[in-house]
């Protein structure tokens, strides 16, 4: 006889299957272009059974957006913020690249929502802005302590997002120019190292003009 925990695990596994199917559909077609029938088909369920687990695609879409925003906030907070700037930023870039390569549909879904007018993000952006300000404050403290060169901390975060998320949003182009097949695995560590080096060379190395003026 199955226990309640067995049923709970089975239900959660099915909910995750539905969520992943929805993410794939939303990433490709957006909220407006996605139907619950398409989600059900991708999840291998009947439409009736799907609606037993969800009330509608809008609620599911919002749930996915909530999840992505929470994950991205945790990616920076999870980088050991008490360590030196180089370690923190390298760790953050690695986390972002790995997420982009392992969950490209989530990144594309979010990017598509922003490009469509970000209507479903308005309620989240106040909280997200606070997360960004907290991260920017850490970078500002490094600047004040002379540990990194002066930069706009928010723009620095934008640049990191752009470079790391590129490998999800523009994945087809990346694979074409690198002569990789759709199923080939990209080297996350190598990509992250290249991005981190570009960022850190600008933040940590003393410019020759500054040396001349010293």
Buried (B, 14 or more C-beta within 10 A) or exposed (E): EEEEEEEEEEEEEBBEBBBBBBBBBBBBEBBEEBEBEBBBBBBEBEBEEBEEBBEEBEEBBBBBBEEBBBBBBEBBBEBEBEEEBBEBBBBBBBBBBBBBBEBBBBBBBBBBBEEEEEEBBEEBEEEBEEBBEEBBEBBBBBBEEEBBBEBEBBEBBEBBBEBBBBBBBBBEEBBEEEEBEEEEEBEBEEBBBEBBEEBBEBBBEEEEEEEEEE
